[in-house]
Amino acid sequence: MNFVKYIENLLLEKNNQNNQVKKIAFMEGQSERMVQAAKKFLSFKALKPIMIFENDQQKSEVSLDSLEYIVIGENEALFNKLVDKYVEKRKGKETREQAEENLKKTEYFSAMLVETGEVDGAVGGVIHPTSDILRGAFKSIGPKKGIKTISSLMAMHNNSDTYLFSDISVNVDPTKEQLVDIAKNAYDFADIINFEKKLAFLSFSTDGSAVNEISKKVSDATNDFNNQVNPEHKAIGEVQFDAAYDAEIRKQKWKKDGFEGKPTIFVFPDLNTGNIGYKIAQRMGNWGAIGPIVTGLAKPINDLSRGSTVDDITNTAIITALQSF
């Protein structure tokens, strides 16, 4: 399937079923790429972009045409409402003065628009680093109930195939418990887009071919995930990528029964491998990469790569809207 066309059609279908046009905050309204991506939705009735600016100077740098926008602080009542809610969320960890300073920044202001329901989701990151986008999201929204670990994934796609790679931008050296949460988050996202769920926990070893703390962590995480989630298709792990991906190689390396075909979701053992892996597939293999898609948050905010194209932004906005149903 063509994954981009698939998510577009899925959003239109959900829009028709629920009669909801999703409002998505585009955090960096001064970015020409963000503006061009937003304008693609002027004739796409299932999603409405809201451009966010920190000041009038930023707004004057771009041509908005018919796009809706918010300049932070221009609506004093809205700003104060968001500050009040932010102070309440932080439960004494920040003063009102600190809250006001934070909410003058688009990443915090946009996150609080999502938290209070003024918009349904937000995307940013073509100007701000990942750490800024995630910090605003973590402080303003936080994780879903029952989830301790927020993570991220990339939807890797070419003309006919799509795979989910996780975690690729949040958890540097996850514990066994965090690996399980990362896998659960990826499963939850797969449900949102009606995506097949067959998962592999990747390692440099396969089924105990090398035993140390790292490989054992991945093996234990696989067992815990299978016991906790009881998935229709038991996850495979710890397993090398070639054995997970290629059934013929798997016959030589993996002696256990119960896993047929290819995984659709790959959980990497740490951020080094996840981030490097998706970028190799993207740059050397010419695979499309949509994301990073933040998973585990109570409400959707997604972080864009600073090298994102207009199409990358558009696709991530569509996925953000899908996450908000």
C-alpha positions in Angstrom: 0.0 0.0 0.0 1.0 3.6 -0.4 1.3 4.7 3.2 0.8 8.4 2.6 -2.3 7.9 0.6 -3.5 5.4 3.2 -3.3 7.8 6.2 -4.9 10.6 4.1 -7.9 8.4 3.4 -8.0 7.1 6.9 -8.2 10.7 8.3 -11.0 11.5 5.8 -12.9 8.4 6.8 -12.6 9.2 10.5 -13.6 12.8 9.8 -16.8 11.6 8.0 -17.6 9.1 10.8 -17.1 11.7 13.6 -18.0 14.9 11.8 -14.9 16.5 13.3 -12.3 18.8 11.6 -9.2 18.4 13.6 -7.3 21.6 14.6 -3.6 21.2 14.6 -1.2 23.9 15.9 1.8 24.5 13.7 4.3 25.8 16.3 6.8 27.6 14.1 4.5 29.7 11.9 7.5 31.8 10.8 8.9 28.8 8.9 8.2 29.0 5.2 8.1 25.2 5.1 5.5 25.1 7.8 3.4 27.7 5.9 3.7 25.7 2.6 2.7 22.5 4.4 -0.3 24.3 6.1 -1.5 25.7 2.8 -1.9 22.1 1.5 -4.7 21.7 3.9 -6.7 24.7 2.7 -8.6 22.3 0.4 -8.3 19.2 2.7 -11.4 19.6 4.9 -10.5 17.0 7.6 -7.7 19.2 9.1 -7.3 22.8 10.0 -3.8 24.2 10.6 -3.5 27.0 13.2 -0.2 28.9 12.8 1.5 30.0 16.0 3.8 33.0 16.3 5.6 34.4 19.3 5.3 38.0 18.1 4.1 40.2 15.2 7.6 40.3 13.7 7.5 36.6 13.1 4.1 36.8 11.5 5.3 39.6 9.1 7.9 37.3 7.7 5.5 35.0 5.9 2.4 35.2 3.7 -0.4 33.5 5.4 -3.2 34.0 2.8 -6.3 32.3 4.3 -4.5 30.5 7.1 -5.7 31.0 10.7 -3.1 32.1 13.3 -2.5 33.0 16.9 0.1 35.5 18.0 1.0 34.7 21.6 -0.2 37.3 24.1 -2.5 39.0 21.5 -5.5 37.5 23.2 -4.8 38.3 26.9 -7.7 36.2 28.2 -6.5 33.1 26.3 -2.9 33.6 27.5 -3.9 33.9 31.1 -6.2 30.9 30.9 -3.3 28.8 29.6 -0.9 30.1 32.2 -3.4 29.3 35.0 -3.8 25.8 33.7 0.0 25.3 33.4 0.6 26.5 37.0 -2.1 24.0 38.1 -0.4 21.2 36.1 3.0 21.9 37.5 1.7 21.6 41.1 4.1 24.1 42.7 7.2 23.1 40.7 7.1 26.5 38.8 5.9 30.0 39.9 3.4 31.9 37.9 6.2 34.2 36.6 8.1 31.1 35.3 4.9 29.9 33.7 4.4 33.2 31.9 8.0 33.1 30.6 7.5 29.5 29.4 4.2 30.2 27.7 5.7 33.1 25.7 7.5 30.3 23.8 5.6 28.5 21.0 6.5 25.0 22.2 4.9 25.5 25.6 2.0 27.7 24.3 1.1 25.2 21.7 1.3 22.3 24.2 -1.1 24.1 26.5 -3.5 24.7 23.6 -3.6 21.0 23.2 -3.9 20.3 26.9 -6.9 22.6 27.2 -8.6 21.4 24.1 -8.2 24.7 22.2 -6.6 22.6 19.4 -6.5 18.8 18.9 -2.7 18.4 18.4 0.5 20.2 17.6 3.6 19.7 15.4 6.9 21.5 15.6 10.6 21.1 15.4 11.8 22.6 12.1 13.4 25.4 14.1 13.3 24.2 17.7 15.5 21.2 18.8 13.8 18.0 19.9 14.6 18.7 23.6 12.6 21.9 23.5 9.5 20.3 21.8 9.5 17.3 24.2 10.1 19.4 27.3 7.1 21.5 26.5 5.0 18.4 25.9 6.2 16.5 29.0 5.5 19.4 31.3 2.2 20.5 29.8 0.6 17.2 29.0 2.5 14.2 30.3 2.0 10.5 29.7 -1.2 8.4 29.2 -2.7 6.8 32.2 -0.7 3.6 33.0 2.3 4.6 30.9 5.5 5.7 32.6 7.7 6.0 29.5 7.0 8.4 26.7 8.8 7.3 23.5 8.8 7.9 19.7 8.7 6.1 16.4 9.3 6.6 12.7 6.9 5.3 10.1 9.3 4.0 7.5 7.7 3.5 4.1 8.4 2.9 0.4 5.9 2.2 -2.4 4.6 -1.1 -1.0 5.9 -1.6 2.5 5.6 0.2 5.9 7.4 -0.5 9.2 7.5 1.2 12.5 10.9 1.9 14.1 11.0 2.7 17.9 12.5 4.4 19.9 14.3 6.8 17.7 14.4 10.2 19.6 13.6 10.0 23.3 15.0 7.3 25.5 18.8 7.1 25.4 19.5 3.9 27.2 16.1 2.4 28.2 15.7 -0.2 31.0 14.0 -3.5 30.5 10.8 -1.9 31.8 11.1 1.1 29.5 11.6 -1.2 26.5 8.3 -2.9 27.4 6.6 0.5 27.5 8.2 1.5 24.2 6.7 -1.6 22.6 3.3 -1.0 24.2 3.3 2.6 22.9 4.1 1.3 19.4 1.3 -1.2 19.7 -1.1 1.5 20.7 -0.1 3.6 17.8 -0.5 0.7 15.4 -4.1 0.4 16.7 -4.7 4.1 15.8 -3.8 3.5 12.2 -5.2 0.0 11.9 -1.7 -1.4 11.3 -0.7 -5.0 11.6 1.1 -5.7 14.9 4.0 -8.1 14.7 6.9 -7.0 16.8 10.6 -7.7 17.1 12.9 -6.7 19.9 16.2 -6.1 18.2 19.7 -6.9 19.5 23.2 -7.7 18.3 22.6 -11.3 19.2 19.8 -13.8 18.4 18.3 -16.1 21.0 21.2 -16.1 23.4 24.0 -16.4 20.8 25.9 -13.8 22.9 25.0 -13.3 26.5 25.7 -10.1 28.4 23.7 -7.5 30.2 22.4 -5.8 27.0 21.2 -9.0 25.2 19.7 -10.3 28.4 17.8 -7.0 28.9 16.3 -7.3 25.4 15.4 -11.0 26.0 13.8 -10.3 29.3 11.9 -7.3 27.9 10.5 -9.6 25.1 9.3 -12.1 27.6 7.7 -9.5 29.9 6.0 -7.9 26.9 4.5 -11.2 25.7 3.3 -12.0 29.3 1.9 -8.6 30.0 0.2 -7.8 26.6 -0.5 -11.4 25.5 -0.5 -10.3 21.8 -2.1 -12.2 19.0 1.4 -12.6 17.5 4.0 -13.2 20.2 6.9 -10.7 19.9 10.3 -12.2 18.8 13.5 -11.3 20.6 16.2 -10.9 21.3 16.9 -11.1 17.6 19.3 -9.6 15.1 17.7 -7.5 12.3 18.6 -9.9 9.5 17.0 -12.9 11.4 13.9 -10.9 12.1 13.5 -9.5 8.6 14.5 -12.5 6.5 12.7 -15.8 7.2 15.4 -17.9 5.6 18.1 -16.4 7.8 15.7 -16.8 10.8 15.5 -20.6 10.2 19.2 -20.8 10.7 19.5 -18.5 13.8 16.1 -18.8 15.6 15.2 -22.3 16.7 11.9 -21.5 18.4 8.5 -21.9 16.7 5.7 -19.4 16.6 6.8 -16.5 14.5 5.9 -16.4 10.8 6.6 -13.8 8.1 8.1 -10.4 8.8 7.8 -8.1 11.8 6.0 -4.8 11.2 7.3 -3.1 14.3 11.0 -3.0 15.3 12.0 -2.0 18.8 15.6 -1.0 19.0 17.7 -1.6 22.2 18.8 2.0 22.6 18.6 5.4 21.0 21.9 5.0 19.2 20.8 2.0 17.2 17.3 3.4 16.6 18.3 6.8 15.4 21.2 5.5 13.2 19.0 2.6 11.9 16.2 4.8 10.6 18.6 7.3 9.0 20.5 4.6 7.2 17.2 3.3 5.8 16.2 6.8 4.9 19.4 8.1 3.3 20.9 4.9 1.8 17.8 2.9 1.2 15.7 5.9 0.0 12.8 5.0 2.4 10.4 7.7 3.4 10.5 8.5 7.1 7.4 10.1 8.8 8.0 11.4 12.3 9.3 11.4 14.9 5.9 10.4 16.1 5.7 10.8 19.9 4.0 7.9 21.6 2.7 7.5 25.1 1.6 11.1 25.6 -1.9 11.7 26.8 -2.6 14.1 23.9 -0.7 14.3 20.6 2.3 16.5 20.0 4.8 15.5 17.4 8.4 16.6 16.9 9.7 17.2 13.4 13.3 16.8 12.3 14.9 20.2 11.5 15.6 18.8 8.0 11.9 18.0 7.4 10.5 18.7 4.0 7.1 20.2 3.3 5.7 16.7 2.7 7.2 15.4 6.0 5.4 18.2 7.8 2.1 17.5 6.0 2.3 13.7 6.7 3.2 14.3 10.4 0.2 16.7 10.8 -2.1 14.0 9.4 -0.8 11.4 11.8 -1.2 14.0 14.7 -4.8 14.4 13.7 -5.3 10.6 13.6 -3.8 10.3 17.1 -6.4 12.8 18.5 -9.5 10.6 17.8 
